[in-house]
């Protein structure tokens, strides 16, 4: 390996989920905070839950509500 080009490696990186350490892995950061992991994901747990992190669904709906695409079509038609 060339010296001084690689990031520092932390072999005991702690992975946190909702404030609890769920596992330890090797990474380039000393600590990771995750929103979803295999112990909480509906695919692995078998529970039917809706996973929405940080209101992404609501943010998407707000962004594309109210004729967002219609504005783009009108603008393209007037440019021709």
N, CA, C and O atoms as CSV, one atom per row, in Angstrom:
chain,resi,resn,atom,element,x,y,z
A,1,UNK,N,N,0.833,-1.186,0.000
A,1,UNK,CA,C,0.000,0.000,0.000
A,1,UNK,C,C,0.873,1.243,0.000
A,1,UNK,O,O,1.920,1.282,0.646
A,2,UNK,N,N,0.432,2.252,-0.728
A,2,UNK,CA,C,1.141,3.520,-0.712
A,2,UNK,C,C,0.840,4.244,0.591
A,2,UNK,O,O,-0.296,4.219,1.065
A,3,UNK,N,N,1.837,4.882,1.171
A,3,UNK,CA,C,1.578,5.591,2.423
A,3,UNK,C,C,0.800,6.891,2.184
A,3,UNK,O,O,0.941,7.529,1.141
A,4,UNK,N,N,-0.009,7.262,3.151
A,4,UNK,CA,C,-0.727,8.540,3.199
A,4,UNK,C,C,-1.795,8.742,2.124
A,4,UNK,O,O,-2.171,9.885,1.866
A,5,UNK,N,N,-2.301,7.680,1.484
A,5,UNK,CA,C,-3.393,7.871,0.531
A,5,UNK,C,C,-4.660,7.139,0.964
A,5,UNK,O,O,-5.737,7.413,0.435
A,6,UNK,N,N,-4.552,6.222,1.908
A,6,UNK,CA,C,-5.703,5.439,2.334
A,6,UNK,C,C,-6.308,6.030,3.604
A,6,UNK,O,O,-5.578,6.536,4.457
A,7,UNK,N,N,-7.641,5.973,3.742
A,7,UNK,CA,C,-8.260,6.464,4.974
A,7,UNK,C,C,-7.947,5.529,6.135
A,7,UNK,O,O,-7.592,4.367,5.935
A,8,UNK,N,N,-8.081,6.043,7.329
A,8,UNK,CA,C,-7.835,5.220,8.521
A,8,UNK,C,C,-8.909,4.143,8.601
A,8,UNK,O,O,-10.082,4.417,8.345
A,9,UNK,N,N,-8.522,2.938,8.949
A,9,UNK,CA,C,-9.437,1.811,9.047
A,9,UNK,C,C,-9.715,1.510,10.508
A,9,UNK,O,O,-8.789,1.372,11.308
A,10,UNK,N,N,-10.990,1.409,10.855
A,10,UNK,CA,C,-11.410,1.080,12.216
A,10,UNK,C,C,-11.979,-0.337,12.215
A,10,UNK,O,O,-13.100,-0.541,11.749
A,11,UNK,N,N,-11.238,-1.317,12.724
A,11,UNK,CA,C,-11.722,-2.695,12.695
A,11,UNK,C,C,-12.883,-2.948,13.665
A,11,UNK,O,O,-13.593,-3.943,13.525
A,12,UNK,N,N,-13.078,-2.077,14.627
A,12,UNK,CA,C,-14.152,-2.241,15.613
A,12,UNK,C,C,-15.176,-1.115,15.502
A,12,UNK,O,O,-15.532,-0.510,16.514
A,13,UNK,N,N,-15.650,-0.827,14.314
A,13,UNK,CA,C,-16.664,0.206,14.096
A,13,UNK,C,C,-17.996,-0.275,14.667
A,13,UNK,O,O,-18.454,-1.371,14.342
A,14,UNK,N,N,-18.610,0.534,15.507
A,14,UNK,CA,C,-19.878,0.173,16.130
A,14,UNK,C,C,-21.034,0.692,15.280
A,14,UNK,O,O,-21.070,1.864,14.905
A,15,UNK,N,N,-21.977,-0.197,14.983
A,15,UNK,CA,C,-23.152,0.153,14.203
A,15,UNK,C,C,-24.309,0.373,15.176
A,15,UNK,O,O,-24.702,-0.545,15.896
A,16,UNK,N,N,-24.852,1.592,15.196
A,16,UNK,CA,C,-25.938,1.952,16.105
A,16,UNK,C,C,-27.254,2.019,15.368
A,16,UNK,O,O,-27.338,2.533,14.253
A,17,UNK,N,N,-28.292,1.486,16.016
A,17,UNK,CA,C,-29.657,1.581,15.521
A,17,UNK,C,C,-30.523,2.025,16.682
A,17,UNK,O,O,-30.680,1.305,17.668
A,18,UNK,N,N,-31.087,3.225,16.556
A,18,UNK,CA,C,-31.927,3.822,17.603
A,18,UNK,C,C,-31.217,3.860,18.953
A,18,UNK,O,O,-31.806,3.547,19.987
A,19,UNK,N,N,-29.964,4.243,18.925
A,19,UNK,CA,C,-29.196,4.424,20.149
A,19,UNK,C,C,-28.592,3.168,20.740
A,19,UNK,O,O,-27.931,3.246,21.776
A,20,UNK,N,N,-28.789,2.021,20.130
A,20,UNK,CA,C,-28.238,0.774,20.637
A,20,UNK,C,C,-27.232,0.211,19.640
A,20,UNK,O,O,-27.438,0.280,18.429
A,21,UNK,N,N,-26.156,-0.339,20.157
A,21,UNK,CA,C,-25.157,-0.972,19.297
A,21,UNK,C,C,-25.705,-2.333,18.874
A,21,UNK,O,O,-25.996,-3.175,19.723
A,22,UNK,N,N,-25.848,-2.551,17.567
A,22,UNK,CA,C,-26.417,-3.800,17.074
A,22,UNK,C,C,-25.364,-4.743,16.518
A,22,UNK,O,O,-25.578,-5.955,16.473
A,23,UNK,N,N,-24.235,-4.203,16.095
A,23,UNK,CA,C,-23.167,-5.061,15.588
A,23,UNK,C,C,-21.873,-4.267,15.511
A,23,UNK,O,O,-21.869,-3.045,15.663
A,24,UNK,N,N,-20.796,-4.961,15.276
A,24,UNK,CA,C,-19.489,-4.344,15.115
A,24,UNK,C,C,-18.910,-4.826,13.790
A,24,UNK,O,O,-18.886,-6.024,13.507
A,25,UNK,N,N,-18.447,-3.878,12.986
A,25,UNK,CA,C,-17.890,-4.201,11.676
A,25,UNK,C,C,-16.618,-3.396,11.458
A,25,UNK,O,O,-16.302,-2.515,12.257
A,26,UNK,N,N,-15.899,-3.680,10.409
A,26,UNK,CA,C,-14.750,-2.879,10.017
A,26,UNK,C,C,-15.184,-1.809,9.032
A,26,UNK,O,O,-15.918,-2.095,8.086
A,27,UNK,N,N,-14.733,-0.571,9.247
A,27,UNK,CA,C,-15.134,0.525,8.368
A,27,UNK,C,C,-14.104,1.644,8.439
A,27,UNK,O,O,-13.130,1.563,9.187
A,28,UNK,N,N,-14.332,2.679,7.655
A,28,UNK,CA,C,-13.423,3.829,7.655
A,28,UNK,C,C,-13.888,4.933,8.593
A,28,UNK,O,O,-13.288,6.008,8.628
A,29,UNK,N,N,-14.953,4.682,9.355
A,29,UNK,CA,C,-15.433,5.620,10.373
A,29,UNK,C,C,-15.543,4.863,11.694
A,29,UNK,O,O,-15.781,3.655,11.683
A,30,UNK,N,N,-15.375,5.540,12.833
A,30,UNK,CA,C,-15.412,4.820,14.108
A,30,UNK,C,C,-16.816,4.397,14.542
A,30,UNK,O,O,-16.959,3.485,15.356
A,31,UNK,N,N,-17.869,5.056,14.001
A,31,UNK,CA,C,-19.231,4.747,14.417
A,31,UNK,C,C,-20.202,5.027,13.277
A,31,UNK,O,O,-20.083,6.039,12.585
A,32,UNK,N,N,-21.163,4.126,13.084
A,32,UNK,CA,C,-22.189,4.285,12.058
A,32,UNK,C,C,-23.562,4.322,12.708
A,32,UNK,O,O,-23.850,3.522,13.598
A,33,UNK,N,N,-24.407,5.241,12.272
A,33,UNK,CA,C,-25.794,5.296,12.718
A,33,UNK,C,C,-26.666,4.930,11.530
A,33,UNK,O,O,-26.655,5.620,10.510
A,34,UNK,N,N,-27.432,3.831,11.661
A,34,UNK,CA,C,-28.259,3.354,10.564
A,34,UNK,C,C,-29.733,3.518,10.898
A,34,UNK,O,O,-30.123,3.485,12.065
A,35,UNK,N,N,-30.553,3.697,9.855
A,35,UNK,CA,C,-31.989,3.838,10.033
A,35,UNK,C,C,-32.699,2.502,9.907
A,35,UNK,O,O,-33.748,2.299,10.518
A,36,UNK,N,N,-32.139,1.585,9.119
A,36,UNK,CA,C,-32.721,0.264,8.916
A,36,UNK,C,C,-31.582,-0.746,8.917
A,36,UNK,O,O,-30.525,-0.493,8.340
A,37,UNK,N,N,-31.791,-1.870,9.555
A,37,UNK,CA,C,-30.827,-2.963,9.496
A,37,UNK,C,C,-31.602,-4.266,9.438
A,37,UNK,O,O,-32.826,-4.247,9.572
A,38,UNK,N,N,-30.943,-5.385,9.245
A,38,UNK,CA,C,-31.644,-6.644,9.022
A,38,UNK,C,C,-32.509,-7.057,10.204
A,38,UNK,O,O,-33.484,-7.783,10.014
A,39,UNK,N,N,-32.189,-6.623,11.405
A,39,UNK,CA,C,-33.009,-6.954,12.575
A,39,UNK,C,C,-34.287,-6.157,12.658
A,39,UNK,O,O,-35.163,-6.493,13.455
A,40,UNK,N,N,-34.427,-5.104,11.856
A,40,UNK,CA,C,-35.645,-4.295,11.890
A,40,UNK,C,C,-36.350,-4.226,10.539
A,40,UNK,O,O,-37.458,-3.697,10.455
A,41,UNK,N,N,-35.740,-4.743,9.496
A,41,UNK,CA,C,-36.323,-4.640,8.164
A,41,UNK,C,C,-37.473,-5.643,8.017
A,41,UNK,O,O,-37.333,-6.799,8.416
A,42,UNK,N,N,-38.612,-5.214,7.447
A,42,UNK,CA,C,-39.767,-6.104,7.312
A,42,UNK,C,C,-39.492,-7.383,6.520
A,42,UNK,O,O,-40.121,-8.407,6.785
A,43,UNK,N,N,-38.583,-7.350,5.571
A,43,UNK,CA,C,-38.281,-8.549,4.786
A,43,UNK,C,C,-37.718,-9.651,5.682
A,43,UNK,O,O,-38.064,-10.820,5.516
A,44,UNK,N,N,-36.860,-9.290,6.622
A,44,UNK,CA,C,-36.219,-10.275,7.487
A,44,UNK,C,C,-37.041,-10.605,8.722
A,44,UNK,O,O,-36.966,-11.727,9.224
A,45,UNK,N,N,-37.821,-9.660,9.224
A,45,UNK,CA,C,-38.597,-9.912,10.437
A,45,UNK,C,C,-39.937,-10.557,10.151
A,45,UNK,O,O,-40.512,-11.194,11.033
A,46,UNK,N,N,-40.456,-10.404,8.919
A,46,UNK,CA,C,-41.743,-10.974,8.574
A,46,UNK,C,C,-42.915,-10.101,8.985
A,46,UNK,O,O,-44.064,-10.448,8.712
A,47,UNK,N,N,-42.652,-8.980,9.631
A,47,UNK,CA,C,-43.720,-8.073,10.034
A,47,UNK,C,C,-44.030,-7.130,8.885
A,47,UNK,O,O,-43.139,-6.731,8.134
A,48,UNK,N,N,-45.285,-6.784,8.758
A,48,UNK,CA,C,-45.688,-5.847,7.715
A,48,UNK,C,C,-45.678,-4.451,8.313
A,48,UNK,O,O,-46.642,-4.031,8.953
A,49,UNK,N,N,-44.591,-3.744,8.102
A,49,UNK,CA,C,-44.487,-2.373,8.579
A,49,UNK,C,C,-44.051,-1.494,7.427
A,49,UNK,O,O,-43.417,-1.962,6.481
A,50,UNK,N,N,-44.388,-0.235,7.508
A,50,UNK,CA,C,-44.018,0.725,6.486
A,50,UNK,C,C,-42.763,1.444,6.945
A,50,UNK,O,O,-42.763,2.081,7.998
A,51,UNK,N,N,-41.701,1.349,6.173
A,51,UNK,CA,C,-40.432,1.972,6.540
A,51,UNK,C,C,-40.330,3.301,5.813
A,51,UNK,O,O,-40.115,3.335,4.602
A,52,UNK,N,N,-40.483,4.394,6.544
A,52,UNK,CA,C,-40.353,5.735,5.978
A,52,UNK,C,C,-39.342,6.485,6.825
A,52,UNK,O,O,-39.605,6.796,7.987
A,53,UNK,N,N,-38.199,6.771,6.249
A,53,UNK,CA,C,-37.155,7.435,7.011
A,53,UNK,C,C,-37.149,8.911,6.691
A,53,UNK,O,O,-37.037,9.308,5.531
A,54,UNK,N,N,-37.266,9.704,7.702
A,54,UNK,CA,C,-37.164,11.165,7.599
A,54,UNK,C,C,-38.226,11.785,6.704
A,54,UNK,O,O,-37.979,12.815,6.076
A,55,UNK,N,N,-39.421,11.165,6.635
A,55,UNK,CA,C,-40.516,11.753,5.882
A,55,UNK,C,C,-40.284,11.829,4.392
A,55,UNK,O,O,-40.755,12.767,3.750
A,56,UNK,N,N,-39.581,10.884,3.826
A,56,UNK,CA,C,-39.259,10.941,2.401
A,56,UNK,C,C,-40.504,10.827,1.526
A,56,UNK,O,O,-40.588,11.460,0.473
A,57,UNK,N,N,-41.456,10.031,1.960
A,57,UNK,CA,C,-42.674,9.872,1.169
A,57,UNK,C,C,-43.440,11.186,1.132
A,57,UNK,O,O,-43.880,11.613,0.064
A,58,UNK,N,N,-43.604,11.832,2.280
A,58,UNK,CA,C,-44.315,13.109,2.324
A,58,UNK,C,C,-43.573,14.177,1.527
A,58,UNK,O,O,-44.200,14.978,0.835
A,59,UNK,N,N,-42.259,14.196,1.617
A,59,UNK,CA,C,-41.476,15.177,0.871
A,59,UNK,C,C,-41.646,14.959,-0.637
A,59,UNK,O,O,-41.759,15.924,-1.394
A,60,UNK,N,N,-41.664,13.699,-1.071
A,60,UNK,CA,C,-41.875,13.381,-2.483
A,60,UNK,C,C,-43.262,13.822,-2.923
A,60,UNK,O,O,-43.413,14.422,-3.988
A,61,UNK,N,N,-44.281,13.531,-2.111
A,61,UNK,CA,C,-45.642,13.901,-2.469
A,61,UNK,C,C,-45.806,15.417,-2.533
A,61,UNK,O,O,-46.504,15.918,-3.415
A,62,UNK,N,N,-45.179,16.157,-1.620
A,62,UNK,CA,C,-45.251,17.618,-1.661
A,62,UNK,C,C,-44.570,18.161,-2.909
A,62,UNK,O,O,-45.060,19.103,-3.532
A,63,UNK,N,N,-43.450,17.569,-3.267
A,63,UNK,CA,C,-42.686,18.062,-4.410
A,63,UNK,C,C,-43.452,17.888,-5.715
A,63,UNK,O,O,-43.457,18.787,-6.556
A,64,UNK,N,N,-44.096,16.748,-5.888
A,64,UNK,CA,C,-44.735,16.439,-7.161
A,64,UNK,C,C,-46.236,16.663,-7.147
A,64,UNK,O,O,-46.919,16.247,-8.083
A,65,UNK,N,N,-46.765,17.299,-6.130
A,65,UNK,CA,C,-48.194,17.624,-6.093
A,65,UNK,C,C,-48.421,18.987,-6.745
A,65,UNK,O,O,-47.495,19.791,-6.858
A,66,UNK,N,N,-49.635,19.235,-7.165
A,66,UNK,CA,C,-49.992,20.563,-7.648
A,66,UNK,C,C,-49.516,20.894,-9.049
A,66,UNK,O,O,-49.086,22.021,-9.292
A,67,UNK,N,N,-49.577,19.958,-9.975
A,67,UNK,CA,C,-49.266,20.259,-11.367
A,67,UNK,C,C,-47.785,20.445,-11.660
A,67,UNK,O,O,-47.428,21.229,-12.539
A,68,UNK,N,N,-46.931,19.754,-10.955
A,68,UNK,CA,C,-45.493,19.872,-11.179
A,68,UNK,C,C,-45.130,19.510,-12.614
A,68,UNK,O,O,-44.360,20.220,-13.261
A,69,UNK,N,N,-45.681,18.407,-13.109
A,69,UNK,CA,C,-45.345,17.965,-14.458
A,69,UNK,C,C,-46.038,18.813,-15.516
A,69,UNK,O,O,-45.508,18.973,-16.615
A,70,UNK,N,N,-47.191,19.349,-15.213
A,70,UNK,CA,C,-47.900,20.207,-16.163
A,70,UNK,C,C,-47.094,21.465,-16.446
A,70,UNK,O,O,-47.091,21.951,-17.577
A,71,UNK,N,N,-46.423,21.993,-15.460
A,71,UNK,CA,C,-45.583,23.174,-15.649
A,71,UNK,C,C,-44.477,22.889,-16.660
A,71,UNK,O,O,-44.175,23.724,-17.513
A,72,UNK,N,N,-43.888,21.725,-16.560
A,72,UNK,CA,C,-42.810,21.356,-17.468
A,72,UNK,C,C,-43.296,21.214,-18.898
A,72,UNK,O,O,-42.584,21.598,-19.825
A,73,UNK,N,N,-44.493,20.671,-19.104
A,73,UNK,CA,C,-45.049,20.496,-20.451
A,73,UNK,C,C,-45.382,21.857,-21.054
A,73,UNK,O,O,-45.095,22.098,-22.227
A,74,UNK,N,N,-45.983,22.746,-20.269
A,74,UNK,CA,C,-46.327,24.075,-20.782
A,74,UNK,C,C,-45.081,24.860,-21.158
A,74,UNK,O,O,-45.055,25.537,-22.185
A,75,UNK,N,N,-44.065,24.771,-20.341
A,75,UNK,CA,C,-42.820,25.490,-20.607
A,75,UNK,C,C,-42.157,24.955,-21.883
A,75,UNK,O,O,-41.612,25.728,-22.670
A,76,UNK,N,N,-42.203,23.653,-22.082
A,76,UNK,CA,C,-41.598,23.051,-23.278
A,76,UNK,C,C,-42.380,23.446,-24.520
A,76,UNK,O,O,-41.787,23.650,-25.579
A,77,UNK,N,N,-43.711,23.559,-24.411
A,77,UNK,CA,C,-44.534,23.900,-25.562
A,77,UNK,C,C,-44.329,25.344,-25.988
A,77,UNK,O,O,-44.385,25.650,-27.179
A,78,UNK,N,N,-44.090,26.244,-25.027
A,78,UNK,CA,C,-43.894,27.647,-25.364
A,78,UNK,C,C,-42.518,27.918,-25.944
A,78,UNK,O,O,-42.330,28.921,-26.632
A,79,UNK,N,N,-41.553,27.048,-25.682
A,79,UNK,CA,C,-40.200,27.235,-26.207
A,79,UNK,C,C,-40.093,26.870,-27.680
A,79,UNK,O,O,-39.159,27.313,-28.349
A,80,UNK,N,N,-41.027,26.069,-28.210
A,80,UNK,CA,C,-40.949,25.601,-29.602
A,80,UNK,C,C,-41.250,26.695,-30.579
A,80,UNK,O,O,-41.227,26.466,-31.788
